[in-house]
Amino acid sequence: MIKKTLFSTILLLVFPLSLFANENTISNLYTAAGIEGTLLIQSLDKNTEYKHNSSRIDQAYIPASTFKIPNTLIALEEGVIKSPLEIIKWDGIKREYPPWNEDQTLATAFAHSCVWCYQKFAIKIGNLKYKKYLHEFNYGNSKTGKNITSFWLDGDLRVSAREQIKFLRKVYLEKLPIKHKNIKILKDIMLSESTSSYKLWAKTGWKGQHGWFVGYIETDNKIWFFANHIKINSQSDLAFRKKLTIVSLKLKGIIHTPEI
């Protein structure tokens, strides 16, 4: 597994994109990396789509931490948290991920996928409110489950790559029953990269064998949405959630690679 991951990482980083462009397919990237998954890239106007493994694009999976995108909007709208800088006090319980073992803000909780922070929010929001918002958002199958503090990780909620993009488009266009100020807060903390050539708003997710990287990118005054779901066989596969997405965006000329 280590050799496979090392080889595929070098392949993606070193081989020229023209090698894959000649085949005019994203699927070669996944094959080279030894990763099983599905990817949808879609323009804002919906007129252009790039796909990998299209038979799975409409297959629904547990959203894991990508649910922090709608969850953040719900928590803000319900007043459970009011500011990206508001302190969320650590409960003192040590968890497996060191960045969780300290006080958080909404911004750090989102960036670090802090499960206990959003579980605190969930208890205050409650099942009825979640069902209401999920229905209004038309998010995935809009189901929760028996445990209000983990339904996005091990409950009944499911969402497909296409549904992820459908929801992200509503976020971008602000076509949700959410106040502008709260959508702006989400967009501010969701902005993960800002370069001279593009801006990237994104969120990762991981639960068991389900790995996600979803979001949207602004480049050349155009907006593109993406949703990548991959099968996680080992922790070394996690890097490919983002890596395969970014390389695919470069392959399709959405992100421009400087000439060397």
C-alpha positions in Angstrom: 0.0 0.0 0.0 2.8 2.4 0.8 4.6 1.7 -2.5 1.3 2.2 -4.4 0.6 5.5 -2.7 4.1 6.8 -3.2 4.1 5.7 -6.8 0.7 7.3 -7.6 1.6 10.5 -5.7 4.8 10.9 -7.8 2.9 10.1 -11.0 0.3 12.8 -10.3 2.9 15.4 -9.3 5.5 14.8 -11.9 3.9 13.5 -15.1 2.8 16.3 -17.4 -0.9 16.9 -17.5 -0.7 16.7 -21.3 -0.1 13.0 -20.9 -3.6 12.6 -19.5 -5.2 15.4 -21.6 -4.3 13.4 -24.8 -6.6 10.7 -23.5 -9.2 13.4 -22.8 -10.4 11.7 -19.6 -10.2 12.2 -15.9 -10.5 8.4 -15.3 -6.8 7.9 -16.0 -6.0 9.9 -13.0 -8.0 7.7 -10.7 -6.6 4.6 -12.3 -3.0 5.9 -11.9 -3.6 6.6 -8.3 -5.3 3.3 -7.6 -8.4 5.1 -6.3 -12.0 4.0 -6.7 -14.4 7.0 -6.7 -16.7 9.4 -8.6 -16.2 13.0 -9.6 -18.6 15.7 -11.0 -17.4 19.1 -12.1 -20.2 21.4 -13.2 -20.2 25.0 -14.5 -22.5 27.6 -12.9 -24.8 27.7 -15.9 -24.9 23.9 -15.9 -24.0 23.8 -19.6 -20.7 22.1 -19.0 -20.0 19.0 -17.0 -16.9 16.8 -16.5 -17.4 13.4 -15.0 -15.6 10.4 -13.7 -17.5 7.1 -13.1 -20.8 8.7 -14.0 -22.8 5.6 -12.9 -22.0 6.6 -9.3 -22.6 10.3 -9.5 -26.2 9.9 -8.4 -25.5 7.2 -5.8 -26.0 8.6 -2.3 -23.5 8.3 0.5 -23.1 9.4 4.1 -22.0 13.1 3.9 -19.6 13.0 6.9 -18.1 16.4 7.6 -19.2 17.9 4.3 -22.5 18.3 6.2 -20.7 21.0 8.2 -21.6 23.3 5.3 -25.4 23.2 5.8 -24.9 22.5 9.5 -23.0 25.8 9.9 -25.9 27.7 8.2 -28.4 26.0 10.5 -26.4 26.8 13.7 -26.0 30.4 12.7 -29.6 30.9 11.6 -30.8 29.4 14.9 -28.5 31.6 16.9 -26.6 28.6 18.4 -23.5 30.4 17.4 -23.4 34.0 16.3 -19.9 34.8 15.1 -16.9 33.0 13.5 -14.8 34.2 16.4 -17.1 33.2 19.2 -15.3 30.9 21.6 -16.6 27.3 21.9 -15.2 26.0 25.2 -13.4 22.7 25.1 -15.0 20.1 27.4 -11.6 18.8 28.6 -12.1 15.4 27.0 -9.0 14.4 25.1 -9.7 13.0 21.6 -7.7 11.3 18.9 -7.1 14.5 16.9 -4.9 17.0 18.8 -6.4 20.2 17.2 -9.7 19.3 18.8 -8.3 19.3 22.3 -8.6 23.0 22.9 -11.1 25.9 22.7 -12.5 26.5 19.2 -14.1 29.1 17.1 -16.6 28.5 14.4 -13.8 29.1 11.9 -11.4 26.6 13.5 -14.2 24.1 14.1 -15.1 24.1 10.4 -11.4 24.0 9.3 -10.5 21.1 11.7 -13.8 19.3 11.2 -14.3 19.4 15.0 -17.0 16.8 15.7 -17.6 17.7 19.3 -18.3 21.3 18.4 -21.0 20.5 15.9 -22.4 17.9 18.3 -22.9 20.7 20.8 -24.7 22.6 18.2 -26.9 19.6 17.3 -28.1 19.1 20.8 -29.3 22.7 20.9 -30.8 22.6 17.4 -32.8 19.4 17.8 -34.3 16.9 15.4 -37.4 18.8 14.5 -35.4 21.9 13.4 -33.0 19.7 11.4 -35.8 18.0 9.5 -37.3 21.4 8.8 -34.1 22.8 7.4 -33.1 19.7 5.5 -36.5 19.7 3.8 -36.3 23.4 3.0 -32.7 23.0 1.7 -33.8 19.8 -0.3 -30.5 18.4 1.0 -30.0 14.7 0.0 -32.6 12.4 1.3 -33.4 14.9 4.1 -33.3 12.1 6.8 -31.7 12.3 10.2 -31.8 9.2 12.4 -31.9 8.0 16.0 -28.9 10.0 17.2 -29.2 13.7 16.6 -25.5 14.2 17.4 -24.1 12.0 14.7 -26.7 11.4 12.0 -24.4 12.9 9.3 -21.7 10.3 10.3 -23.7 7.1 11.1 -27.4 8.0 10.8 -29.8 7.9 7.9 -28.7 11.0 6.0 -27.4 10.4 2.5 -26.3 12.6 -0.4 -24.9 12.1 -3.9 -22.2 14.0 -5.7 -24.9 15.6 -7.9 -26.9 16.6 -4.8 -23.8 18.1 -3.2 -23.4 20.4 -6.2 -27.1 21.2 -6.3 -26.9 22.4 -2.7 -23.6 24.3 -3.2 -25.1 26.2 -6.1 -27.8 27.4 -3.7 -25.2 28.4 -1.2 -23.3 30.4 -3.9 -26.4 32.0 -5.3 -27.9 32.5 -1.8 -31.0 30.7 -2.8 -31.6 29.4 0.7 -34.0 30.5 3.5 -30.9 31.8 5.4 -30.0 35.4 6.2 -27.3 37.0 4.0 -25.0 37.7 6.9 -25.0 34.0 7.9 -24.3 32.8 4.3 -21.4 35.3 4.2 -20.0 33.9 7.4 -20.1 30.4 5.9 -18.4 31.6 2.7 -15.7 33.4 4.7 -14.8 30.3 6.7 -15.2 28.0 3.7 -12.6 29.9 1.7 -9.6 27.6 1.8 -7.3 29.0 -0.9 -6.9 32.4 -2.5 -4.3 32.8 -5.2 -3.6 35.2 -8.1 -5.4 32.9 -10.4 -8.3 31.3 -8.4 -10.2 31.2 -5.2 -11.3 27.9 -3.7 -14.2 27.3 -1.2 -14.2 23.7 0.0 -14.8 21.1 2.7 -13.5 17.6 3.2 -15.3 14.7 4.7 -14.4 11.3 6.0 -16.2 8.4 7.7 -15.1 4.8 7.3 -14.6 4.1 3.6 -16.3 7.3 2.5 -14.1 10.3 1.6 -15.4 13.6 0.2 -14.0 16.8 -1.2 -16.7 19.3 -2.3 -16.9 23.0 -3.0 -16.6 25.5 -5.7 -13.9 27.5 -7.4 -13.7 31.0 -9.0 -11.3 31.4 -11.9 -11.3 33.5 -15.0 -14.5 35.2 -13.7 -16.2 31.8 -13.9 -17.6 29.6 -11.1 -17.2 25.8 -11.2 -18.7 23.4 -8.6 -17.2 20.0 -7.8 -17.9 17.0 -5.7 -15.5 14.1 -5.3 -16.3 10.9 -3.4 -13.7 8.2 -3.1 -13.3 4.9 -1.3 -10.9 5.1 1.6 -9.0 1.9 2.1 -6.3 3.5 4.3 -5.5 6.9 5.7 -2.9 7.5 3.0 -5.9 7.6 0.5 -7.3 10.7 2.2 -4.9 13.1 0.4 -6.5 12.0 -2.9 -9.8 13.6 -2.0 -8.4 17.0 -2.8 -5.5 16.0 -5.0 -7.6 14.2 -7.6 -10.0 17.1 -7.7 -7.3 19.8 -8.2 -5.5 17.8 -10.8 -8.8 17.2 -12.7 -9.5 20.9 -12.6 -6.1 21.5 -14.1 -6.6 18.8 -16.7 -9.8 20.5 -17.9 -8.1 23.9 -18.0 -10.2 25.4 -15.2 -7.1 25.9 -13.1 -4.2 27.1 -15.3 -0.8 25.6 -14.7 2.0 28.1 -15.3 4.4 27.3 -18.1 7.8 26.1 -16.8 
